Amino acid sequence: MLTPVTDAFSADLRARLPAACFRDLTPAYLEEPRGRYRGQGGLLLAPGTVEEVAEIVRACAAARVGVVPYGGGTGLVGGQVMESGPAPVIVTLERMRAIRAVYPAENVLVAEAGAILAEVQAAAEGAGRLFPLSLASEGSARIGGVLATNAGGVNVLRYGNARDLCLGLEAVLPDGSVLHGLKRLRKDNTGYDLRHLLIGAEGTLGIITAAALKLVPPPARTGAALLAVTDPRAALDLLALAQGRIGEGVSAFELIHRQGFDFLAETLPEIRLPWPDPPEWCVLIDLGLGAGQDPGAALEGLFAEAAGAGLVSDGLIAQSEAQRAAFWALRESLPLANRRIGAISSHDISVPLSAIPEFIATAGPALAGLGRFRINCFGHVGDGNLHYNVFPLKGETRADHEDKRAAIKRCVHDLVHALGGSVSAEHGVGRLKVEDLERYGDPARLAAMRAIKAALDPAGIMNPGVLLRAPA
């Protein structure tokens, strides 16, 4: 049974930690971006070293006080806010943001968990390298949270998820011991890989304090195009065509529905849209090629062959890096426009690539049985990850449909599960999707997860209620 933070517990920690570790608990640490959940906390701590993190966790383990790790606060499934239960300690890694080392010849960078993703990208660029993980929230998301949730982003097609870009971890385990795993090795077959156990665990098995990250040489030349496709099936055929012609030079392949452009026009009129009358579906394709290769010519050749096959009807090829950036600004503005409209229910889902057209064709009519909605479907179609979000009609608000929210989510997730997909593609489970994991998860896998949690965190102090239901 967990206990809340008490005055005596706080006094004990003040005697053991420097004054700089203590922060005022402001509302910012108790909120999440969608505004659906409000957390609680008894104490906010900002350690500056791994030893201070360990001291905090040891104290919490001894007193059976819950610990909620806090990264950049950008998570969308409530993993950073604890609504109920005994008031926990919130641990923010914002003071631990150093780039400890860069090894350009090894293509490795070592960063502390509080480093912001954009800072890591800049440090890699300063060494003539690229850290290819890219998210809409990269200006505020922190490396510890990115790894704890195994974040994806737009370049998963070519470079993989956060898990694929991490060589080693330093972390504090639930008993306060420190895992010294910052190895820069590509091969290390010495038993259980605790790095992969902690990545994606969402802070339930420990607090990541630093990571050895993979870098890659930056592409010599880049290019991008917005291509209007006839339907999602044509988008998949275009992806196969692009990969056959260009190979691994295809870095990202994003599907965008017309509703996304309509939302941009409605909420962000200052953004210039690429077409006065946007197509029903389009894709944003991004290339990164070697020296001597011409992205513009590659995209022109792709468009010509795709048009001949009836896959595309129109297209815009970036003529400069500024135009490429403008294309990506459109794509990265879609979540902001969504938030301004206010979704009734948002879904971060993945299905096998070949099932994407069936899912899109089936989900709309299934939801029509629950009411009239606007649907904005977009996402990383190259890796099967769609953001399938349901909105009220113009003139209505999400509050008008709150009574339908659970049924909408169930409808979408049932279909995803039936197609062999996942109800959490890249945002994690957090506290929001615990019931979904119980409903759709494999029983053997869930039993193994519970056994791992019990073995490493027998007191249940680490991010209680995330991934697995907290004991009553």
The 8 nearest C-alpha neighbors of each residue, nearest first, counted from 0:
[[1, 2, 63, 458, 470, 471, 459, 64],
 [2, 0, 63, 64, 65, 85, 3, 460],
 [1, 3, 64, 85, 63, 0, 4, 62],
 [4, 2, 85, 86, 64, 87, 5, 1],
 [3, 5, 41, 86, 87, 8, 64, 2],
 [6, 4, 8, 7, 3, 9, 41, 2],
 [5, 7, 9, 8, 10, 4, 11, 41],
 [6, 8, 10, 5, 9, 11, 4, 12],
 [9, 7, 5, 11, 10, 6, 4, 12],
 [10, 8, 6, 12, 11, 7, 5, 13],
 [11, 9, 13, 7, 12, 8, 6, 14],
 [10, 12, 8, 14, 9, 13, 7, 15],
 [11, 13, 15, 9, 14, 10, 16, 8],
 [14, 12, 10, 16, 15, 11, 9, 18],
 [13, 15, 11, 12, 16, 10, 17, 9],
 [14, 16, 12, 13, 11, 17, 54, 55],
 [17, 15, 13, 12, 14, 18, 20, 51],
 [18, 16, 19, 20, 15, 13, 21, 14],
 [17, 19, 20, 21, 16, 13, 22, 14],
 [20, 18, 17, 21, 45, 22, 46, 47],
 [21, 19, 45, 46, 44, 18, 17, 22],
 [22, 20, 44, 19, 18, 45, 43, 23],
 [23, 21, 43, 44, 24, 20, 45, 19],
 [22, 24, 25, 43, 21, 42, 44, 26],
 [23, 25, 43, 22, 42, 26, 28, 40],
 [24, 26, 27, 23, 28, 29, 22, 43],
 [27, 25, 29, 28, 30, 24, 37, 38],
 [28, 26, 25, 29, 30, 24, 31, 72],
 [29, 27, 26, 30, 25, 24, 72, 80],
 [28, 30, 38, 26, 27, 37, 80, 39],
 [31, 29, 37, 27, 28, 38, 36, 26],
 [30, 32, 34, 33, 36, 72, 77, 75],
 [33, 31, 34, 73, 75, 30, 74, 72],
 [32, 34, 35, 31, 75, 338, 36, 341],
 [35, 33, 32, 31, 36, 30, 37, 75],
 [36, 34, 33, 37, 31, 32, 30, 77],
 [37, 35, 34, 31, 38, 30, 77, 82],
 [36, 38, 30, 29, 82, 80, 39, 35],
 [37, 39, 82, 80, 81, 29, 30, 36],
 [40, 38, 82, 81, 29, 86, 37, 80],
 [41, 39, 86, 87, 42, 88, 89, 38],
 [40, 42, 86, 4, 87, 88, 39, 43],
 [41, 43, 88, 40, 89, 44, 24, 87],
 [44, 42, 89, 24, 22, 88, 90, 21],
 [43, 45, 21, 90, 20, 22, 46, 89],
 [44, 46, 20, 91, 92, 90, 21, 94],
 [47, 45, 20, 51, 52, 48, 44, 92],
 [46, 48, 94, 95, 45, 51, 20, 49],
 [49, 47, 51, 50, 46, 52, 95, 94],
 [48, 50, 52, 51, 53, 208, 47, 171],
 [51, 49, 53, 48, 52, 54, 177, 47],
 [50, 52, 54, 48, 53, 49, 46, 55],
 [53, 51, 49, 55, 50, 54, 46, 56],
 [52, 54, 175, 50, 56, 51, 55, 171],
 [55, 53, 51, 57, 52, 56, 50, 58],
 [54, 56, 52, 58, 53, 57, 59, 51],
 [57, 55, 175, 59, 53, 58, 54, 60],
 [58, 56, 175, 60, 54, 59, 55, 174],
 [57, 59, 61, 55, 56, 60, 54, 62],
 [60, 58, 64, 56, 62, 61, 57, 63],
 [61, 59, 63, 57, 58, 62, 56, 174],
 [60, 62, 58, 59, 63, 57, 64, 56],
 [61, 63, 59, 64, 60, 58, 2, 8],
 [64, 62, 60, 1, 59, 61, 2, 460],
 [65, 63, 59, 2, 62, 1, 3, 87],
 [64, 66, 460, 87, 461, 88, 63, 1],
 [67, 65, 88, 461, 462, 87, 460, 89],
 [66, 68, 462, 89, 90, 88, 69, 79],
 [69, 67, 90, 89, 91, 202, 66, 70],
 [70, 68, 91, 79, 90, 67, 72, 89],
 [71, 69, 144, 141, 72, 91, 143, 92],
 [70, 72, 140, 141, 73, 139, 69, 144],
 [71, 73, 70, 74, 69, 79, 31, 140],
 [74, 72, 71, 140, 32, 75, 136, 31],
 [75, 73, 72, 76, 77, 78, 426, 79],
 [74, 76, 77, 73, 426, 32, 31, 33],
 [77, 75, 429, 431, 78, 74, 430, 428],
 [78, 76, 430, 429, 80, 79, 431, 75],
 [77, 79, 429, 430, 76, 80, 465, 74],
 [78, 80, 77, 69, 72, 67, 68, 81],
 [81, 79, 38, 77, 78, 29, 82, 37],
 [82, 80, 38, 39, 83, 79, 37, 67],
 [81, 83, 38, 39, 37, 80, 36, 84],
 [84, 82, 81, 85, 39, 38, 86, 80],
 [83, 85, 86, 82, 81, 3, 1, 87],
 [84, 86, 3, 2, 87, 1, 83, 65],
 [85, 87, 3, 40, 41, 4, 39, 84],
 [88, 86, 65, 40, 41, 66, 64, 3],
 [87, 89, 42, 66, 41, 43, 40, 65],
 [88, 90, 67, 43, 66, 68, 42, 44],
 [91, 89, 68, 44, 69, 45, 43, 67],
 [90, 92, 69, 45, 93, 70, 68, 44],
 [91, 93, 113, 95, 94, 45, 70, 112],
 [92, 94, 113, 95, 91, 96, 45, 70],
 [95, 93, 47, 92, 96, 45, 113, 46],
 [96, 94, 113, 92, 47, 93, 111, 97],
 [114, 97, 95, 113, 111, 94, 112, 93],
 [98, 96, 111, 99, 95, 110, 114, 113],
 [99, 97, 110, 100, 109, 111, 96, 114],
 [98, 100, 109, 110, 97, 111, 101, 108],
 [99, 101, 109, 98, 108, 102, 110, 107],
 [100, 102, 108, 107, 103, 109, 99, 126],
 [101, 103, 107, 105, 104, 106, 108, 100],
 [104, 102, 106, 105, 101, 126, 107, 128],
 [105, 103, 102, 106, 107, 101, 126, 128],
 [106, 104, 102, 103, 107, 214, 183, 213],
 [107, 105, 214, 103, 104, 213, 102, 215],
 [108, 106, 213, 102, 105, 214, 212, 101],
 [107, 109, 101, 212, 211, 100, 102, 110],
 [108, 110, 211, 100, 99, 210, 98, 212],
 [111, 109, 98, 99, 209, 210, 97, 108],
 [110, 112, 209, 96, 97, 113, 95, 114],
 [111, 113, 143, 209, 208, 142, 114, 96],
 [112, 114, 96, 92, 93, 95, 141, 111],
 [96, 115, 113, 141, 112, 111, 142, 97],
 [114, 116, 141, 118, 117, 140, 139, 142],
 [115, 117, 137, 119, 118, 141, 142, 140],
 [116, 118, 120, 138, 137, 119, 115, 121],
 [119, 117, 121, 115, 116, 120, 122, 114],
 [118, 120, 122, 116, 121, 117, 123, 115],
 [119, 121, 117, 123, 130, 118, 122, 124],
 [122, 120, 124, 118, 123, 119, 125, 117],
 [123, 121, 125, 119, 124, 120, 118, 126],
 [122, 124, 128, 120, 126, 125, 121, 129],
 [125, 123, 127, 121, 128, 126, 122, 129],
 [124, 126, 122, 123, 127, 121, 128, 120],
 [127, 125, 123, 124, 128, 103, 122, 101],
 [128, 126, 124, 125, 123, 129, 216, 217],
 [127, 129, 216, 123, 124, 126, 217, 215],
 [130, 128, 217, 215, 123, 214, 131, 124],
 [129, 131, 214, 120, 132, 123, 215, 128],
 [132, 130, 129, 133, 154, 158, 214, 215],
 [131, 133, 130, 154, 152, 134, 161, 151],
 [132, 134, 152, 153, 131, 137, 154, 135],
 [135, 133, 152, 137, 136, 153, 132, 151],
 [134, 136, 331, 137, 133, 152, 138, 332],
 [137, 135, 134, 138, 140, 139, 73, 133],
 [138, 136, 134, 116, 140, 117, 139, 135],
 [137, 139, 117, 136, 140, 116, 115, 135],
 [138, 140, 137, 71, 136, 115, 141, 116],
 [141, 139, 71, 137, 115, 136, 116, 73],
 [142, 140, 115, 71, 113, 114, 70, 144],
 [141, 143, 145, 112, 144, 114, 116, 115],
 [144, 142, 112, 146, 145, 141, 207, 147],
 [145, 143, 147, 70, 146, 142, 141, 148],
 [144, 146, 142, 150, 143, 148, 147, 149],
 [145, 147, 149, 198, 143, 148, 144, 161],
 [148, 146, 201, 199, 144, 198, 145, 149],
 [147, 149, 199, 201, 146, 150, 145, 427],
 [150, 148, 199, 146, 161, 147, 162, 145],
 [151, 149, 145, 148, 425, 161, 160, 146],
 [150, 152, 160, 425, 155, 161, 149, 153],
 [153, 151, 134, 133, 154, 155, 150, 132],
 [152, 154, 155, 251, 133, 379, 134, 151],
 [155, 153, 251, 156, 250, 157, 152, 158],
 [156, 154, 159, 158, 157, 160, 153, 151],
 [155, 157, 154, 382, 381, 251, 158, 159],
 [158, 156, 250, 155, 154, 159, 247, 249],
 [159, 157, 155, 154, 156, 131, 160, 163],
 [158, 160, 155, 163, 157, 156, 161, 154],
 [161, 159, 151, 162, 163, 155, 150, 149],
 [160, 162, 149, 164, 163, 150, 146, 151],
 [163, 161, 160, 164, 165, 149, 198, 146],
 [162, 164, 161, 160, 159, 165, 158, 166],
 [163, 165, 213, 161, 162, 212, 166, 160],
 [166, 164, 212, 162, 163, 213, 167, 211],
 [167, 165, 211, 212, 183, 184, 213, 182],
 [168, 166, 181, 211, 182, 180, 210, 165],
 [169, 167, 210, 181, 180, 209, 194, 170],
 [168, 170, 209, 179, 180, 178, 181, 208],
 [171, 169, 207, 208, 178, 206, 177, 168],
 [170, 172, 177, 206, 205, 176, 175, 53],
 [171, 173, 205, 175, 176, 174, 177, 170],
 [174, 172, 205, 456, 175, 204, 56, 461],
 [175, 173, 172, 176, 57, 60, 56, 456],
 [176, 174, 57, 53, 56, 172, 173, 171],
 [175, 177, 172, 174, 171, 53, 178, 173],
 [178, 176, 171, 170, 179, 172, 175, 53],
 [177, 179, 170, 169, 180, 171, 176, 172],
 [180, 178, 169, 181, 177, 170, 168, 182],
 [179, 181, 168, 169, 167, 182, 178, 194],
 [182, 180, 167, 168, 169, 211, 179, 210],
 [181, 183, 167, 184, 180, 166, 211, 168],
 [182, 184, 166, 211, 167, 181, 185, 107],
 [185, 183, 186, 182, 187, 166, 167, 181],
 [184, 186, 187, 183, 166, 182, 167, 213],
 [187, 185, 184, 188, 183, 166, 189, 182],
 [188, 186, 189, 184, 185, 190, 192, 182],
 [187, 189, 190, 186, 191, 192, 185, 184],
 [190, 188, 187, 191, 192, 186, 193, 184],
 [189, 191, 188, 192, 187, 193, 194, 186],
 [190, 192, 193, 189, 188, 196, 194, 195],
 [191, 193, 194, 195, 190, 196, 189, 188],
 [194, 192, 196, 195, 191, 197, 180, 198],
 [193, 195, 192, 197, 196, 168, 167, 198],
 [196, 194, 198, 193, 197, 192, 162, 199],
 [195, 197, 193, 194, 198, 200, 192, 199],
 [198, 196, 200, 194, 195, 199, 193, 204],
 [199, 197, 147, 195, 146, 200, 196, 149],
 [198, 200, 148, 149, 147, 201, 197, 146],
 [199, 201, 197, 198, 202, 203, 147, 204],
 [202, 200, 147, 148, 199, 203, 429, 78],
 [201, 203, 205, 200, 204, 206, 462, 147],
 [202, 204, 461, 462, 201, 200, 205, 465],
 [205, 203, 202, 461, 197, 173, 200, 172],
 [206, 204, 172, 202, 173, 171, 203, 207],
 [205, 207, 171, 170, 202, 208, 172, 68],
 [206, 208, 170, 143, 209, 169, 112, 205],
 [207, 209, 112, 170, 169, 111, 206, 49],
 [210, 208, 111, 112, 169, 110, 168, 207],
 [209, 211, 168, 110, 109, 167, 212, 169],
 [210, 212, 109, 167, 166, 108, 181, 165],
 [213, 211, 165, 108, 107, 164, 166, 210],
 [214, 212, 107, 164, 165, 106, 166, 108],
 [213, 215, 106, 130, 107, 129, 128, 212],
 [214, 216, 129, 128, 106, 217, 130, 213],
 [215, 217, 128, 129, 218, 214, 127, 106],
 [218, 216, 129, 128, 215, 219, 127, 287],
 [217, 219, 287, 288, 220, 289, 216, 221],
 [220, 218, 289, 290, 288, 217, 221, 287],
 [219, 221, 288, 218, 287, 289, 290, 294],
 [222, 220, 287, 286, 288, 294, 218, 219],
 [221, 223, 286, 294, 285, 295, 317, 323],
 [224, 222, 285, 284, 317, 323, 286, 316],
 [223, 225, 316, 284, 315, 317, 283, 226],
 [224, 226, 283, 315, 314, 282, 316, 284],
 [225, 227, 314, 282, 281, 313, 224, 228],
 [226, 228, 281, 313, 311, 312, 314, 280],
 [229, 227, 311, 281, 230, 280, 310, 233],
 [228, 230, 233, 310, 311, 280, 227, 312],
 [229, 231, 233, 232, 228, 280, 234, 279],
 [232, 230, 234, 233, 356, 235, 229, 355],
 [233, 231, 235, 234, 230, 356, 236, 355],
 [232, 234, 236, 310, 230, 231, 235, 237],
 [235, 233, 231, 237, 232, 236, 228, 238],
 [236, 234, 238, 232, 237, 233, 239, 231],
 [235, 237, 233, 239, 238, 234, 240, 232],
 [236, 238, 240, 234, 235, 239, 233, 241],
 [239, 237, 235, 241, 240, 236, 242, 234],
 [238, 240, 236, 242, 237, 241, 243, 235],
 [239, 241, 237, 243, 238, 242, 236, 244],
 [242, 240, 238, 244, 243, 239, 245, 237],
 [241, 243, 246, 245, 239, 244, 240, 238],
 [242, 244, 240, 241, 246, 245, 239, 238],
 [245, 243, 241, 242, 246, 240, 301, 297],
 [246, 244, 242, 248, 241, 243, 247, 249],
 [247, 245, 242, 248, 243, 244, 249, 241],
 [248, 246, 249, 245, 157, 242, 250, 287],
 [247, 249, 287, 246, 288, 286, 245, 250],
 [250, 248, 286, 247, 251, 285, 246, 242],
 [251, 249, 157, 286, 285, 154, 248, 287],
 [252, 250, 285, 154, 284, 153, 249, 156],
 [251, 253, 284, 381, 283, 379, 380, 285],
 [254, 252, 379, 283, 282, 378, 380, 251],
 [253, 255, 282, 377, 378, 380, 281, 379],
 [256, 254, 377, 281, 280, 282, 253, 257],
 [257, 255, 280, 258, 259, 279, 376, 377],
 [256, 258, 279, 260, 259, 280, 278, 277],
 [259, 257, 261, 256, 375, 260, 262, 374],
 [260, 258, 262, 257, 261, 256, 375, 333],
 [259, 261, 263, 257, 262, 258, 264, 277],
 [262, 260, 258, 264, 259, 263, 265, 257],
 [261, 263, 265, 259, 260, 264, 336, 266],
 [264, 262, 260, 267, 266, 265, 261, 336],
 [263, 265, 268, 261, 262, 267, 266, 260],
 [266, 264, 262, 263, 267, 261, 268, 336],
 [265, 267, 263, 264, 336, 262, 268, 339],
 [268, 266, 263, 269, 264, 270, 265, 336],
 [269, 267, 264, 270, 266, 265, 263, 271],
 [268, 270, 267, 271, 264, 263, 266, 272],
 [271, 269, 268, 267, 272, 263, 329, 264],
 [270, 272, 269, 273, 268, 329, 264, 274],
 [271, 273, 274, 270, 275, 260, 329, 264],
 [274, 272, 271, 275, 277, 315, 326, 225],
 [273, 275, 277, 276, 272, 278, 271, 260],
 [276, 274, 277, 272, 273, 271, 278, 260],
 [275, 277, 274, 278, 273, 272, 257, 279],
 [278, 276, 274, 257, 275, 279, 260, 273],
 [279, 277, 280, 257, 227, 276, 281, 228],
 [278, 280, 257, 256, 277, 281, 229, 230],
 [281, 279, 256, 278, 228, 255, 257, 227],
 [280, 282, 227, 228, 255, 226, 254, 256],
 [283, 281, 254, 253, 226, 225, 255, 284],
 [282, 284, 225, 253, 252, 224, 254, 226],
 [283, 285, 252, 224, 223, 251, 282, 253],
 [284, 286, 223, 251, 250, 222, 249, 252],
 [287, 285, 249, 222, 250, 221, 248, 223],
 [286, 288, 221, 218, 248, 220, 250, 249],
 [289, 287, 220, 218, 248, 219, 292, 221],
 [290, 288, 219, 218, 292, 220, 291, 287],
 [291, 289, 219, 292, 220, 288, 218, 293],
 [290, 292, 289, 293, 288, 219, 220, 294],
 [291, 293, 290, 289, 288, 294, 220, 297],
 [292, 294, 296, 295, 297, 291, 220, 288],
 [295, 293, 297, 222, 296, 298, 221, 292],
 [294, 296, 298, 297, 293, 299, 222, 316],
 [295, 297, 299, 293, 298, 294, 300, 301],
 [298, 296, 294, 300, 295, 299, 301, 293],
 [297, 299, 301, 295, 300, 296, 302, 294],
 [300, 298, 296, 302, 301, 297, 295, 303],
 [299, 301, 303, 297, 298, 302, 296, 304],
 [300, 302, 298, 304, 299, 303, 305, 297],
 [303, 301, 305, 299, 300, 304, 306, 298],
 [302, 304, 300, 306, 301, 305, 299, 307],
 [303, 305, 307, 301, 306, 302, 308, 300],
 [306, 304, 308, 302, 310, 307, 303, 311],
 [307, 305, 311, 309, 303, 308, 304, 310],
 [306, 308, 304, 305, 309, 303, 310, 311],
 [307, 309, 305, 306, 310, 304, 311, 303],
 [310, 308, 306, 307, 311, 305, 312, 229],
 [309, 311, 233, 305, 308, 306, 228, 229],
 [312, 310, 228, 306, 227, 309, 305, 313],
 [311, 313, 227, 228, 306, 310, 314, 229],
 [314, 312, 227, 311, 226, 315, 228, 306],
 [313, 315, 226, 225, 227, 316, 224, 312],
 [314, 316, 225, 224, 226, 317, 313, 273],
 [317, 315, 224, 223, 318, 225, 314, 295],
 [316, 318, 322, 323, 223, 319, 224, 315],
 [319, 317, 316, 322, 320, 295, 323, 222],
 [320, 318, 322, 321, 317, 323, 222, 324],
 [319, 321, 323, 322, 324, 318, 317, 222],
 [320, 322, 324, 319, 323, 325, 317, 318],
 [321, 323, 325, 317, 319, 324, 320, 326],
 [324, 322, 320, 326, 317, 325, 321, 223],
 [323, 325, 321, 327, 322, 326, 328, 320],
 [326, 324, 322, 328, 323, 327, 321, 329],
 [327, 325, 323, 329, 324, 328, 322, 330],
 [326, 328, 330, 324, 329, 325, 331, 323],
 [329, 327, 325, 331, 330, 326, 332, 324],
 [330, 328, 332, 327, 326, 331, 325, 333],
 [329, 331, 327, 328, 332, 333, 326, 255],
 [332, 330, 328, 333, 135, 329, 327, 334],
 [333, 331, 329, 335, 330, 334, 328, 336],
 [332, 334, 336, 335, 331, 330, 337, 259],
 [335, 333, 337, 336, 332, 338, 331, 135],
 [336, 334, 338, 332, 337, 333, 339, 331],
 [335, 337, 339, 333, 338, 334, 263, 262],
 [336, 338, 334, 340, 335, 339, 341, 333],
 [339, 337, 341, 335, 340, 336, 334, 342],
 [338, 340, 336, 337, 341, 335, 266, 342],
 [339, 341, 337, 338, 336, 342, 390, 266],
 [342, 340, 338, 339, 397, 337, 343, 390],
 [343, 341, 390, 344, 389, 397, 345, 388],
 [342, 344, 397, 390, 389, 404, 341, 400],
 [343, 345, 342, 389, 404, 388, 408, 346],
 [346, 344, 388, 342, 389, 387, 347, 343],
 [345, 347, 387, 386, 388, 348, 344, 422],
 [348, 346, 386, 423, 424, 385, 422, 387],
 [347, 349, 422, 424, 423, 385, 421, 384],
 [350, 348, 384, 383, 421, 424, 420, 385],
 [349, 351, 420, 383, 352, 354, 355, 419],
 [352, 350, 354, 353, 383, 420, 355, 349],
 [351, 353, 383, 354, 355, 350, 382, 380],
 [352, 354, 351, 355, 356, 235, 357, 350],
 [355, 353, 357, 351, 352, 356, 358, 350],
 [354, 356, 358, 357, 352, 353, 359, 350],
 [357, 355, 359, 231, 358, 232, 354, 360],
 [358, 356, 360, 354, 355, 359, 361, 353],
 [357, 359, 355, 361, 356, 360, 362, 354],
 [360, 358, 356, 362, 361, 357, 355, 363],
 [359, 361, 357, 358, 362, 356, 363, 364],
 [362, 360, 358, 359, 363, 364, 357, 365],
 [361, 363, 365, 359, 364, 358, 360, 366],
 [364, 362, 366, 365, 361, 367, 360, 359],
 [363, 365, 367, 366, 362, 361, 368, 360],
 [366, 364, 362, 363, 367, 368, 361, 410],
 [365, 367, 368, 363, 369, 364, 362, 407],
 [368, 366, 364, 370, 369, 365, 371, 363],
 [367, 369, 366, 365, 370, 364, 371, 363],
 [370, 368, 367, 366, 371, 407, 403, 365],
 [371, 369, 367, 368, 372, 366, 403, 400],
 [370, 372, 367, 392, 373, 369, 391, 366],
 [373, 371, 391, 392, 390, 374, 370, 389],
 [372, 374, 390, 392, 391, 389, 375, 371],
 [375, 373, 389, 388, 390, 376, 372, 258],
 [374, 376, 388, 258, 259, 387, 377, 389],
 [377, 375, 387, 386, 256, 374, 388, 385],
 [378, 376, 255, 254, 386, 385, 256, 375],
 [379, 377, 385, 386, 254, 253, 380, 384],
 [378, 380, 253, 384, 381, 382, 385, 153],
 [379, 381, 383, 382, 253, 384, 378, 254],
 [380, 382, 252, 379, 156, 383, 253, 251],
 [383, 381, 380, 156, 384, 379, 155, 352],
 [382, 384, 380, 352, 349, 350, 381, 351],
 [385, 383, 349, 379, 380, 382, 348, 378],
 [386, 384, 378, 348, 377, 387, 349, 379],
 [387, 385, 347, 377, 378, 346, 376, 388],
 [386, 388, 376, 346, 385, 375, 345, 347],
 [387, 389, 345, 375, 346, 374, 344, 386],
 [388, 390, 374, 344, 343, 342, 373, 345],
 [391, 389, 342, 373, 343, 372, 374, 388],
 [392, 390, 372, 395, 396, 397, 373, 393],
 [391, 393, 372, 395, 373, 394, 390, 371],
 [392, 394, 395, 391, 396, 373, 340, 390],
 [393, 395, 392, 396, 391, 340, 399, 397],
 [396, 394, 393, 392, 391, 399, 397, 398],
 [397, 395, 398, 399, 391, 394, 341, 400],
 [396, 398, 343, 399, 400, 391, 341, 342],
 [399, 397, 401, 396, 400, 343, 395, 402],
 [398, 400, 397, 396, 401, 395, 402, 391],
 [401, 399, 398, 402, 403, 397, 343, 404],
 [400, 402, 398, 404, 403, 399, 397, 343],
 [401, 403, 400, 404, 405, 399, 406, 398],
 [404, 402, 406, 401, 400, 405, 407, 369],
 [403, 405, 407, 401, 406, 402, 344, 343],
 [406, 404, 408, 407, 403, 409, 402, 344],
 [405, 407, 409, 403, 408, 404, 410, 369],
 [408, 406, 410, 404, 409, 405, 403, 411],
 [407, 409, 405, 411, 410, 406, 412, 404],
 [408, 410, 406, 412, 407, 411, 413, 405],
 [409, 411, 407, 413, 408, 412, 406, 414],
 [412, 410, 408, 414, 409, 413, 415, 407],
 [411, 413, 415, 409, 414, 410, 422, 408],
 [414, 412, 416, 410, 415, 411, 409, 417],
 [413, 415, 417, 412, 411, 416, 418, 410],
 [416, 414, 412, 420, 418, 417, 413, 411],
 [415, 417, 419, 413, 420, 418, 414, 412],
 [416, 418, 414, 415, 419, 413, 420, 412],
 [417, 419, 415, 416, 420, 414, 350, 354],
 [420, 418, 416, 417, 350, 415, 421, 351],
 [421, 419, 350, 415, 416, 349, 418, 351],
 [420, 422, 349, 423, 348, 424, 416, 350],
 [421, 423, 348, 412, 424, 347, 415, 349],
 [424, 422, 348, 421, 347, 427, 425, 426],
 [423, 425, 348, 349, 347, 421, 384, 426],
 [424, 426, 150, 151, 427, 423, 149, 347],
 [427, 425, 423, 424, 150, 75, 148, 76],
 [428, 426, 148, 425, 423, 429, 76, 424],
 [429, 427, 432, 466, 76, 433, 430, 423],
 [430, 428, 78, 465, 76, 77, 431, 466],
 [429, 431, 465, 77, 433, 78, 432, 464],
 [430, 432, 76, 429, 77, 433, 428, 78],
 [433, 431, 428, 435, 434, 430, 436, 429],
 [432, 434, 436, 435, 466, 430, 431, 467],
 [435, 433, 437, 436, 432, 438, 431, 468],
 [434, 436, 432, 438, 437, 433, 439, 422],
 [437, 435, 440, 433, 439, 434, 438, 432],
 [436, 438, 434, 435, 440, 439, 433, 445],
 [439, 437, 435, 436, 440, 434, 433, 441],
 [438, 440, 436, 437, 435, 441, 416, 422],
 [441, 439, 436, 437, 438, 442, 445, 444],
 [440, 442, 444, 443, 445, 439, 437, 436],
 [443, 441, 445, 444, 446, 440, 437, 447],
 [444, 442, 446, 445, 441, 447, 440, 448],
 [443, 445, 447, 441, 446, 442, 448, 440],
 [444, 446, 448, 442, 447, 443, 449, 441],
 [447, 445, 443, 449, 448, 444, 442, 450],
 [446, 448, 450, 444, 445, 449, 451, 443],
 [449, 447, 445, 451, 450, 446, 452, 444],
 [448, 450, 452, 446, 447, 451, 453, 445],
 [449, 451, 447, 453, 448, 452, 454, 446],
 [452, 450, 454, 448, 453, 449, 455, 447],
 [451, 453, 449, 455, 450, 456, 454, 448],
 [452, 454, 457, 450, 456, 451, 455, 449],
 [455, 453, 451, 452, 456, 457, 450, 449],
 [456, 454, 452, 453, 457, 451, 204, 173],
 [455, 457, 459, 453, 452, 173, 458, 454],
 [456, 458, 453, 459, 454, 455, 452, 460],
 [459, 457, 456, 460, 63, 60, 0, 1],
 [460, 458, 456, 457, 461, 463, 453, 65],
 [461, 459, 65, 458, 66, 463, 64, 462],
 [462, 460, 203, 66, 463, 459, 65, 204],
 [461, 463, 67, 203, 66, 202, 465, 460],
 [464, 462, 461, 469, 465, 460, 459, 65],
 [463, 465, 469, 468, 467, 430, 462, 466],
 [464, 466, 429, 430, 467, 463, 462, 78],
 [467, 465, 433, 428, 429, 464, 430, 468],
 [468, 466, 465, 464, 433, 469, 449, 463],
 [467, 469, 464, 470, 433, 466, 465, 463],
 [468, 470, 464, 463, 467, 471, 465, 459],
 [471, 469, 468, 0, 464, 459, 463, 467],
 [470, 469, 0, 468, 84, 1, 464, 463]]
